[in-house]
Amino acid sequence: MSASFRKIKSDVRARIARGDWSPGETLPTEADLAQRYACARATVNRALRELADEGLLERRRKSGTRVRTVPLRQARLDIPLVRREIEERGAAYRYALVLRDALAAPDWLAARLGLKGAAPVLHLIAMHYADGAPYQHEDRWIALDTVPQASTADFTAQGPNEWLVAEIPFTDAEISFLAAAAEPALAAHLGCRPGDAVFRMERVTWLGGAPVTFVRMSYPPGHRVTTRY
């Protein structure tokens, strides 16, 4: 039975999420994909065109279709690497993984990301230090249905932010900035008092409508964020 354009679209998205086709890599031709999926070339064309409209693919005449190296729709703020932030300040960077747990998404996360049922997620808590002082507390959740390879990735030496930026493209991002009171566990990590006001950023990224990750990044009192555009 020939594949529908929706099935082809879903399969291409999944292959990109798994890393079968990396950012910047050219996909097989429409003719080759039509043969692979046992369908008409027009069906493949529609699937790839919709993925291009969503910002996941880039299509050019004569040069084929490739995975975008950057999303079509992106916030003015790039997704930063905390290691680079710290080193650009002239400080020594250190990273530590505090917690790693694979579990079913809690209700609040399922609602936030639009996950169905007991969707599997990977929960990671990490600390980033500048010259030995707490710089960022990273509380991250990765949707394993979208990024299954995260379940076997080694996050003891490399932070999940760096790994995701290198491995997984995204098409949409939502970023929130807020002040929050440090709960006791967070205060202990950041070296401040419970109840102290801390700066917090929350970010969600999606890959063609499928959730990739939700992260809550908290900084010690007095942290400043500056951007230029």
Backbone bond lengths (Angstrom), bond angles and torsions (degrees), N, CA, C in turn:
res aa  C-N    CA-C-N  psi(-1)  N-CA   C-N-CA  omega(-1)  CA-C   N-CA-C  phi
1 M - - - 1.467 - - 1.521 109.26 -
2 S 1.322 117.24 135.18 1.451 120.69 -179.05 1.524 110.33 -72.88
3 A 1.342 115.91 152.10 1.461 121.36 -178.66 1.521 110.46 -82.84
4 S 1.338 115.85 147.44 1.451 120.79 174.95 1.527 108.86 -81.79
5 F 1.326 116.40 163.92 1.455 118.87 -179.84 1.531 110.71 -64.56
6 R 1.343 116.73 -30.95 1.462 119.86 178.69 1.531 110.99 -66.56
7 K 1.329 116.51 -40.40 1.461 119.68 178.72 1.525 110.20 -66.93
8 I 1.326 117.00 -40.98 1.462 120.61 178.46 1.525 110.03 -63.46
9 K 1.307 116.26 -44.54 1.466 121.64 179.57 1.531 110.80 -59.39
10 S 1.331 116.29 -45.25 1.455 120.92 179.49 1.522 111.19 -64.81
11 D 1.325 116.96 -40.52 1.457 120.58 -178.45 1.524 111.18 -68.42
12 V 1.326 117.51 -41.70 1.468 120.60 179.00 1.521 109.73 -62.98
13 R 1.335 116.61 -43.74 1.466 120.09 178.87 1.523 110.35 -60.71
14 A 1.340 117.07 -43.17 1.461 120.91 -179.38 1.525 111.05 -64.69
15 R 1.327 116.84 -39.32 1.471 119.89 179.35 1.527 111.27 -64.33
16 I 1.324 116.46 -38.01 1.460 119.95 178.37 1.525 110.11 -67.85
17 A 1.337 116.44 -42.10 1.462 120.35 178.58 1.520 111.50 -62.58
18 R 1.344 117.68 -36.22 1.468 121.33 179.04 1.521 112.44 -75.00
19 G 1.327 116.71 -13.89 1.455 119.73 -177.82 1.511 113.58 91.31
20 D 1.350 117.92 8.78 1.464 119.60 176.50 1.527 110.16 -61.05
21 W 1.325 115.97 -37.78 1.469 122.05 174.42 1.523 106.97 -122.25
22 S 1.309 116.78 116.38 1.460 122.06 -174.51 1.523 110.76 -86.38
23 P 1.349 117.76 162.39 1.462 120.52 175.15 1.527 111.40 -53.29
24 G 1.336 116.67 128.56 1.456 121.91 -178.85 1.517 114.40 92.22
25 E 1.336 117.25 -12.64 1.468 120.28 -177.49 1.526 111.03 -80.23
26 T 1.330 115.52 141.91 1.464 121.27 179.44 1.530 110.57 -83.96
27 L 1.321 116.56 133.67 1.457 121.57 178.20 1.523 110.61 -77.83
28 P 1.326 117.68 162.79 1.468 119.74 171.81 1.525 110.15 -57.79
29 T 1.316 116.63 160.75 1.459 120.84 -179.48 1.529 110.38 -66.72
30 E 1.320 115.68 161.79 1.466 119.78 178.04 1.526 110.72 -60.34
31 A 1.317 116.42 -36.62 1.466 119.66 179.04 1.523 110.39 -63.88
32 D 1.341 116.60 -43.19 1.463 120.28 179.78 1.526 110.88 -65.72
33 L 1.328 116.54 -40.97 1.462 119.79 179.38 1.525 111.34 -67.75
34 A 1.324 116.59 -37.00 1.462 119.99 177.79 1.524 110.50 -62.01
35 Q 1.315 115.64 -38.35 1.465 119.90 178.15 1.531 110.18 -68.81
36 R 1.328 116.13 -41.33 1.459 120.52 -179.42 1.524 111.32 -62.33
37 Y 1.338 116.83 -41.84 1.460 120.75 -176.83 1.534 113.29 -94.09
38 A 1.329 116.13 2.55 1.460 121.36 178.52 1.516 111.79 54.02
39 C 1.325 115.32 51.96 1.462 120.27 -177.33 1.524 109.32 -142.37
40 A 1.324 115.89 175.61 1.461 120.40 177.84 1.523 110.39 -73.36
41 R 1.312 115.94 151.36 1.461 120.49 179.51 1.531 110.77 -61.94
42 A 1.332 117.21 -32.63 1.460 120.79 178.94 1.522 111.26 -62.67
43 T 1.341 117.18 -32.09 1.466 120.81 178.26 1.516 110.54 -66.97
44 V 1.330 115.98 -43.33 1.468 120.81 176.40 1.525 109.84 -62.60
45 N 1.317 116.44 -44.08 1.462 121.05 -178.72 1.524 110.96 -57.25
46 R 1.325 116.72 -43.13 1.463 119.75 -179.32 1.522 111.13 -64.95
47 A 1.324 116.86 -42.80 1.471 120.53 -179.61 1.526 110.57 -62.32
48 L 1.331 117.09 -45.86 1.463 120.57 -178.66 1.525 111.41 -69.47
49 R 1.312 116.34 -35.27 1.463 120.13 179.65 1.527 110.30 -64.75
50 E 1.335 116.99 -41.50 1.464 119.59 179.64 1.525 111.15 -67.51
51 L 1.329 116.79 -37.83 1.463 119.55 177.20 1.531 110.76 -66.51
52 A 1.323 116.73 -33.46 1.461 120.34 175.73 1.522 110.31 -68.14
53 D 1.340 116.55 -40.05 1.468 120.45 178.30 1.531 111.02 -63.47
54 E 1.329 116.60 -30.70 1.464 121.18 179.35 1.523 112.10 -80.72
55 G 1.342 116.33 -7.53 1.456 120.15 176.54 1.514 115.48 93.99
56 L 1.349 117.64 5.50 1.457 119.92 -177.55 1.526 112.13 -85.73
57 L 1.333 116.76 -33.65 1.462 121.87 -177.87 1.523 111.03 -117.35
58 E 1.319 115.11 159.45 1.458 122.32 174.75 1.526 107.70 -124.45
59 R 1.328 116.68 124.02 1.461 121.38 -175.86 1.525 109.44 -116.63
60 R 1.341 115.50 127.96 1.457 121.07 178.20 1.525 109.28 -134.61
61 R 1.303 114.67 139.38 1.459 118.97 178.88 1.522 109.35 -62.79
62 K 1.314 114.81 137.04 1.471 125.15 176.25 1.534 113.38 75.03
63 S 1.339 117.80 -19.74 1.466 118.28 179.66 1.524 112.35 -108.22
64 G 1.345 117.34 -2.59 1.454 120.96 173.55 1.515 114.30 86.45
65 T 1.328 114.20 -163.55 1.468 122.52 -177.18 1.514 108.62 -114.96
66 R 1.320 115.85 131.79 1.454 119.38 179.05 1.529 110.96 -134.22
67 V 1.318 115.19 161.16 1.460 121.50 177.02 1.523 107.75 -73.94
68 R 1.325 116.47 130.80 1.459 119.25 179.93 1.528 110.84 -63.02
69 T 1.321 115.89 140.23 1.460 120.15 175.47 1.511 111.45 -82.09
70 V 1.332 118.11 -23.23 1.465 123.48 174.29 1.512 106.41 -136.52
71 P 1.339 118.07 152.96 1.455 119.53 -178.77 1.517 111.76 -69.14
72 L 1.324 115.36 151.56 1.456 120.56 176.80 1.517 110.71 -68.33
73 R 1.347 115.73 -42.12 1.457 120.39 178.38 1.517 106.88 -107.31
74 Q 1.329 117.66 117.15 1.453 119.86 -178.48 1.513 109.98 -141.97
75 A 1.330 115.71 152.81 1.452 120.68 176.72 1.520 108.88 -70.27
76 R 1.329 116.20 159.81 1.458 119.56 176.65 1.520 110.51 -61.65
77 L 1.347 116.63 -33.01 1.447 119.74 176.96 1.525 109.31 -82.91
78 D 1.335 117.62 121.26 1.455 120.49 173.49 1.522 108.31 -68.52
79 I 1.331 116.01 159.72 1.457 118.91 172.82 1.523 106.95 -73.78
80 P 1.337 118.01 112.84 1.458 120.41 -174.33 1.523 111.83 -83.93
81 L 1.306 116.62 157.45 1.454 122.70 171.48 1.517 106.96 -98.96
82 V 1.329 116.59 121.67 1.460 119.60 -175.49 1.524 110.65 -63.80
83 R 1.328 117.79 -33.33 1.467 120.33 176.25 1.532 110.09 -56.99
84 R 1.341 115.78 -45.74 1.461 120.07 -178.55 1.526 110.88 -66.29
85 E 1.346 116.88 -40.62 1.464 120.44 177.69 1.530 110.81 -55.05
86 I 1.325 115.49 -47.00 1.465 120.85 -175.82 1.520 110.82 -69.62
87 E 1.322 116.78 -46.20 1.462 119.69 -177.77 1.524 111.69 -66.60
88 E 1.352 117.72 -32.03 1.461 120.05 177.27 1.519 111.94 -69.31
89 R 1.311 117.02 -17.78 1.474 121.46 174.32 1.527 110.92 -84.96
90 G 1.330 116.61 -1.71 1.458 120.60 -179.34 1.509 113.79 81.83
91 A 1.329 116.81 16.43 1.461 121.38 -178.39 1.524 110.57 -103.68
92 A 1.323 115.69 158.58 1.465 121.76 176.58 1.522 108.81 -83.19
93 Y 1.318 115.42 133.98 1.470 121.25 -176.85 1.518 110.66 -97.49
94 R 1.339 115.44 138.87 1.463 120.93 171.61 1.526 108.71 -140.02
95 Y 1.342 115.23 142.67 1.460 122.22 -177.31 1.522 109.32 -125.32
96 A 1.333 116.50 144.19 1.462 120.90 176.85 1.524 109.66 -143.34
97 L 1.334 115.44 130.82 1.465 121.07 174.79 1.520 108.34 -85.92
98 V 1.324 116.71 124.05 1.458 121.88 -176.35 1.525 111.40 -96.67
99 L 1.330 116.77 -39.72 1.471 120.34 -175.50 1.516 109.69 -148.99
100 R 1.316 115.39 142.96 1.468 122.30 172.60 1.518 107.62 -140.82
101 D 1.342 116.09 125.38 1.462 119.44 -176.28 1.520 109.70 -150.72
102 A 1.318 117.38 126.13 1.466 122.40 174.30 1.522 107.80 -97.41
103 L 1.320 116.92 128.91 1.456 121.01 -174.90 1.521 110.38 -158.59
104 A 1.318 115.81 175.13 1.465 120.86 173.73 1.522 108.42 -77.98
105 A 1.325 116.70 141.31 1.467 120.92 -177.18 1.524 110.97 -58.53
106 P 1.335 118.24 128.29 1.468 119.38 173.39 1.524 110.25 -64.46
107 D 1.321 115.59 161.38 1.463 120.09 -173.63 1.523 112.84 -57.58
108 W 1.346 117.48 -41.68 1.464 119.80 -176.58 1.527 110.75 -64.74
109 L 1.349 116.86 -36.90 1.463 120.48 -179.67 1.523 110.10 -73.13
110 A 1.334 117.28 -41.32 1.461 120.86 178.18 1.526 110.48 -58.78
111 A 1.332 116.34 -40.12 1.462 119.92 178.85 1.532 110.72 -68.96
112 R 1.315 116.74 -39.75 1.469 120.81 -177.87 1.528 111.59 -66.92
113 L 1.330 116.70 -39.18 1.458 120.80 -175.72 1.524 113.71 -98.75
114 G 1.321 117.76 -7.14 1.452 120.02 -177.72 1.511 112.86 73.62
115 L 1.339 116.41 32.89 1.461 121.08 179.94 1.522 110.25 -81.07
116 K 1.314 115.64 149.45 1.462 120.59 -178.36 1.519 110.62 -103.15
117 G 1.335 115.41 136.23 1.449 120.33 174.31 1.515 112.32 59.46
118 A 1.322 115.42 -149.98 1.462 121.63 179.33 1.524 109.82 -87.98
119 A 1.316 116.62 62.66 1.463 121.36 -177.38 1.529 110.24 -63.57
120 P 1.342 117.66 137.63 1.471 120.08 -178.96 1.524 111.51 -75.20
121 V 1.317 115.81 136.90 1.460 121.67 177.39 1.520 109.25 -136.30
122 L 1.313 115.22 158.60 1.461 121.88 174.15 1.519 107.42 -111.52
123 H 1.320 116.38 122.97 1.458 122.18 -179.89 1.525 108.67 -103.14
124 L 1.324 116.34 125.19 1.454 122.42 -179.07 1.525 109.46 -128.63
125 I 1.312 116.27 135.15 1.461 121.81 170.54 1.517 107.16 -121.70
126 A 1.324 115.85 129.32 1.458 120.65 -177.39 1.522 109.79 -137.75
127 M 1.324 115.11 155.41 1.462 121.43 175.01 1.521 109.63 -118.36
128 H 1.330 114.90 142.08 1.457 122.34 176.20 1.530 107.84 -121.33
129 Y 1.335 116.43 133.65 1.459 121.66 -174.89 1.527 111.04 -122.17
130 A 1.333 115.08 147.24 1.469 122.39 174.57 1.518 107.71 -119.77
131 D 1.331 116.15 116.06 1.476 121.23 -176.32 1.522 111.16 52.43
132 G 1.333 115.85 37.09 1.457 121.04 176.71 1.511 115.19 84.96
133 A 1.334 117.97 -9.06 1.462 120.95 -179.36 1.527 109.93 -96.11
134 P 1.344 117.97 144.27 1.473 119.78 178.75 1.525 110.90 -57.84
135 Y 1.344 115.63 131.18 1.461 121.01 -179.63 1.527 111.03 -116.55
136 Q 1.336 116.75 -46.20 1.460 120.15 -179.43 1.520 110.60 -147.77
137 H 1.333 115.23 135.86 1.473 122.98 171.32 1.517 106.80 -103.05
138 E 1.338 117.20 120.23 1.463 123.05 -175.33 1.530 109.58 -109.75
139 D 1.323 115.89 116.50 1.467 122.84 178.78 1.527 106.67 -114.58
140 R 1.330 117.17 103.07 1.466 121.48 -168.19 1.526 112.08 -122.48
141 W 1.344 114.07 144.26 1.460 122.18 175.56 1.532 107.80 -126.58
142 I 1.337 117.41 128.01 1.462 122.58 -179.33 1.524 109.10 -115.02
143 A 1.339 116.80 129.60 1.470 122.11 179.55 1.534 108.70 -78.01
144 L 1.319 116.49 111.78 1.464 120.53 -174.29 1.526 113.31 -75.40
145 D 1.323 118.15 -20.41 1.466 118.62 174.77 1.526 110.21 -67.45
146 T 1.333 117.37 -31.74 1.462 121.65 178.29 1.517 111.54 -87.47
147 V 1.327 116.53 -37.66 1.476 121.45 -176.19 1.527 108.83 -125.44
148 P 1.334 118.37 70.55 1.470 119.81 -175.54 1.523 113.87 -63.92
149 Q 1.346 117.65 -27.62 1.462 120.25 -177.51 1.520 112.48 -68.76
150 A 1.337 117.55 -14.26 1.465 119.42 177.77 1.526 111.16 -65.73
151 S 1.331 116.97 -24.41 1.464 120.28 -177.34 1.518 112.08 -65.75
152 T 1.332 118.07 -23.63 1.466 120.88 -179.67 1.529 112.26 -112.90
153 A 1.320 117.64 1.60 1.465 120.34 179.84 1.525 110.20 -70.79
154 D 1.329 116.26 146.79 1.463 122.29 179.50 1.527 108.65 -94.45
155 F 1.338 115.98 109.63 1.463 120.26 -179.05 1.527 112.16 -103.66
156 T 1.323 117.14 17.23 1.463 119.02 -179.68 1.526 111.71 -78.24
157 A 1.334 116.93 -31.73 1.458 120.08 -178.35 1.521 112.47 -105.22
158 Q 1.333 117.55 -29.74 1.462 122.77 -179.04 1.516 109.47 -119.47
159 G 1.329 116.08 134.59 1.451 120.79 -179.12 1.513 112.35 -69.51
160 P 1.340 117.98 153.57 1.464 121.01 -179.66 1.520 113.23 -63.40
161 N 1.333 118.21 -29.39 1.460 120.23 178.24 1.522 110.62 -63.09
162 E 1.335 116.62 -48.72 1.467 120.76 178.73 1.522 110.85 -61.57
163 W 1.327 116.43 -41.91 1.472 120.45 -178.01 1.518 110.43 -63.88
164 L 1.328 117.81 -45.10 1.456 120.98 -178.28 1.523 111.86 -65.72
165 V 1.329 117.17 -43.39 1.466 120.44 -179.94 1.527 110.36 -60.30
166 A 1.330 117.04 -37.31 1.466 120.89 -178.34 1.522 112.73 -78.72
167 E 1.337 117.51 -30.39 1.461 120.84 -169.13 1.527 115.23 -103.38
168 I 1.326 117.83 -33.58 1.456 120.45 -167.71 1.526 111.36 -123.58
169 P 1.330 118.03 120.50 1.467 119.16 174.31 1.520 109.95 -73.89
170 F 1.326 117.44 165.39 1.448 121.22 174.71 1.521 108.53 -139.40
171 T 1.311 115.70 155.49 1.464 120.06 -179.75 1.513 112.27 -110.76
172 D 1.321 118.26 -24.30 1.463 121.97 -178.93 1.521 109.44 -143.21
173 A 1.319 115.83 149.39 1.460 121.18 177.32 1.522 109.72 -143.26
174 E 1.317 115.42 146.11 1.459 122.52 175.60 1.522 107.27 -127.47
175 I 1.340 117.28 127.68 1.461 121.88 -177.38 1.520 109.30 -125.09
176 S 1.327 116.52 133.60 1.462 122.69 176.56 1.523 108.93 -122.94
177 F 1.333 116.22 145.91 1.456 123.01 177.35 1.521 107.51 -122.83
178 L 1.327 117.51 134.03 1.449 119.71 -177.41 1.516 111.46 -156.94
179 A 1.316 115.11 161.88 1.459 121.45 171.38 1.520 107.39 -98.27
180 A 1.323 116.19 144.04 1.460 120.31 -178.65 1.520 109.20 -143.69
181 A 1.319 115.67 155.89 1.463 121.06 175.57 1.526 108.31 -89.50
182 A 1.320 116.85 131.38 1.467 121.37 -177.81 1.523 110.36 -71.56
183 E 1.335 116.26 119.97 1.449 120.26 173.22 1.534 108.06 -74.26
184 P 1.336 119.32 163.39 1.468 121.12 -172.97 1.528 114.99 -52.77
185 A 1.340 117.97 -45.54 1.464 119.61 -177.81 1.524 111.01 -64.57
186 L 1.325 116.67 -42.08 1.470 120.37 179.21 1.522 110.20 -66.70
187 A 1.331 117.26 -41.65 1.459 120.80 179.26 1.526 111.17 -59.17
188 A 1.337 116.50 -38.65 1.461 119.75 179.08 1.524 111.32 -64.13
189 H 1.320 116.88 -38.33 1.464 120.42 178.86 1.526 111.83 -70.42
190 L 1.327 116.39 -38.34 1.466 120.13 -174.81 1.523 113.11 -89.98
191 G 1.320 117.34 -5.94 1.458 120.02 178.42 1.515 113.26 72.43
192 C 1.318 117.24 32.43 1.470 121.04 177.42 1.524 108.87 -124.34
193 R 1.319 117.19 -175.93 1.457 121.43 -178.90 1.531 111.14 -92.83
194 P 1.311 117.65 144.95 1.477 119.15 174.10 1.528 110.16 -54.89
195 G 1.316 115.71 134.99 1.455 120.66 -178.76 1.510 113.85 92.65
196 D 1.342 118.11 -13.69 1.461 119.95 176.82 1.525 110.30 -61.82
197 A 1.330 116.58 146.79 1.470 120.75 177.66 1.525 109.50 -76.49
198 V 1.320 116.17 126.85 1.461 121.33 177.54 1.522 108.84 -121.65
199 F 1.322 115.03 153.03 1.461 120.60 176.62 1.520 108.24 -85.76
200 R 1.350 116.19 136.83 1.466 120.23 -176.29 1.517 110.55 -135.50
201 M 1.317 115.50 140.28 1.455 122.86 171.99 1.521 107.80 -120.99
202 E 1.333 116.56 137.20 1.464 121.88 174.33 1.517 108.08 -122.43
203 R 1.324 116.48 135.34 1.466 120.42 -177.01 1.525 110.01 -138.34
204 V 1.339 114.27 136.15 1.464 121.42 173.55 1.528 107.09 -121.15
205 T 1.318 117.40 136.60 1.464 121.07 173.91 1.517 109.68 -124.52
206 W 1.344 114.86 148.93 1.461 122.37 179.44 1.521 109.77 -127.64
207 L 1.304 115.36 155.16 1.458 123.07 174.58 1.514 107.35 -120.45
208 G 1.347 116.57 99.96 1.454 120.68 -179.90 1.509 113.55 56.41
209 G 1.335 117.92 38.65 1.457 122.07 179.71 1.514 114.38 93.66
210 A 1.329 118.14 -15.08 1.465 121.37 178.61 1.531 109.14 -93.10
211 P 1.335 118.64 129.88 1.465 120.15 -178.24 1.519 112.11 -66.92
212 V 1.319 115.39 137.89 1.471 121.34 177.88 1.520 109.86 -101.95
213 T 1.342 116.92 -57.72 1.457 119.30 -174.64 1.524 111.61 -155.61
214 F 1.318 115.20 150.80 1.460 123.16 168.15 1.514 106.62 -121.60
215 V 1.332 116.62 130.30 1.461 119.67 -179.75 1.519 109.53 -134.23
216 R 1.315 114.98 141.08 1.466 122.87 175.87 1.530 106.55 -118.19
217 M 1.334 116.57 114.44 1.463 121.97 -177.32 1.527 109.15 -110.17
218 S 1.319 117.32 121.80 1.464 122.61 -177.49 1.519 109.84 -116.54
219 Y 1.335 115.22 141.36 1.462 122.18 -175.92 1.516 109.95 -124.03
220 P 1.338 118.46 152.58 1.472 121.27 -179.99 1.526 111.67 -61.95
221 P 1.332 117.41 159.81 1.466 120.91 176.48 1.528 111.06 -53.43
222 G 1.332 115.12 138.79 1.453 120.23 178.50 1.511 114.63 92.49
223 H 1.345 117.56 -2.09 1.460 119.72 -179.66 1.531 110.33 -65.97
224 R 1.316 116.10 141.50 1.451 122.03 -178.94 1.526 109.93 -122.89
225 V 1.329 117.38 137.74 1.466 123.08 174.60 1.521 108.62 -114.84
226 T 1.326 116.60 128.40 1.462 121.91 179.24 1.517 108.41 -127.50
227 T 1.327 116.51 135.68 1.464 120.30 176.72 1.524 108.74 -131.54
228 R 1.311 115.89 156.43 1.453 121.86 179.71 1.523 108.68 -131.74
229 Y 1.328 117.51 136.91 1.462 120.48 178.50 1.505 109.55 -149.36
